[in-house]
Structures are given as C-alpha cells and as structure tokens.
Amino acid sequence: MSPTTVLSPTQCRFEAVIEPSPVRVSHARHASAAALRLWGVSGSLVDDVQLVVSELVTNAIEHGHGRISLSITEAASSIRIEVSDCSPVPAQVRSAQHDDLGGRGLMIVATLADSWGVSEDGCTTWASLLSREPTPVGLPVISAAPPAMAASAPVM
C-alpha cells in the first residue's frame, strides 16, 4: 500500500493497489483507518469509512476483475472513497433475502454515505461522507477553547 499524500493544506489522499483476495479486505480497512487518523479524523466517521471501504473492496473482489485500486481523499468537508477494478459491469444494489449471507454491501454504503455512485465506465464505485458536522443556521461557529481554559476543569 502506498503512503499518504498531502495534496494541499486542506486536502489529503491515500491510495493503494489491492490484490483481489478476501484477506486483503482487512488490510484495506486498517490502512484507511490509519490514514484518517494521520489526517486528524476520529470518532464514528473513521468507523463509517472503514465499513464503506470494506464493502466496496469486497464487492470489487467478488464481482470485479483484475487489479483493485483504493483511493481515499479528505477535503475541507468530505471524505471520498473510490474503489476501481477492471470490470465494466457497474455495481448495483441487490435485494437480499433475510437468510442470504451476502448482498447487502451497497445498501450499507448507501445508508452510511451522503452520496455514492458508479463511474460512467462502470469500473469505479465511489462514496462520499461528510467529514464535519454542519453548523446549524443562526448558531456561531465555536473554535477550540483558549489555552488558559483548555487545561481547566470542566464547568458543571
């Protein structure tokens, strides 16, 4: 897996080429979490990105052909995940039965992502997740506490 690249002060990218083997799904998941933490992303967003990466990479392994590439880009307000393979057949949401062992991956992606889709050539499936909580209209944006207050005990 390749190192993280800083594209600009507000954008970072992680890229990896993945062998099409089921054991590589966990490697992609762990590497993506490490990149996100390196960029300062934390909390449930890391978990959501890991799950989306896992589902998209699994889809590429099970239904795609050839080499698989993973790209994660963090910009000012979103994280975009792209998984590509050499198959022109686009990923599609399936209707899984309650006792099916698979077939729910893209439903999970659609639930977690703010948007998702497939490239025109069918080779890349992508998902975008918001990386920052939007500020409600009319409320001020509050930045970190001043240094003197940051070390004080919480106010009850």
Secondary structure, 3 states (H helix, E strand, C coil): CCCEEEEECCEEEEEEEECCCCCHHHHHHHHHHHHHHHCCCCCHHHHHHHHHHHHHHHHHHHHCCCCEEEEEEECCCEEEEEEECCCCCCCCCCCCCCCCCCCCHHHHHHHHCCEEEECCCCCEEEEEEECCCCCCCCCCCCCCCCHHHHCCCCCC
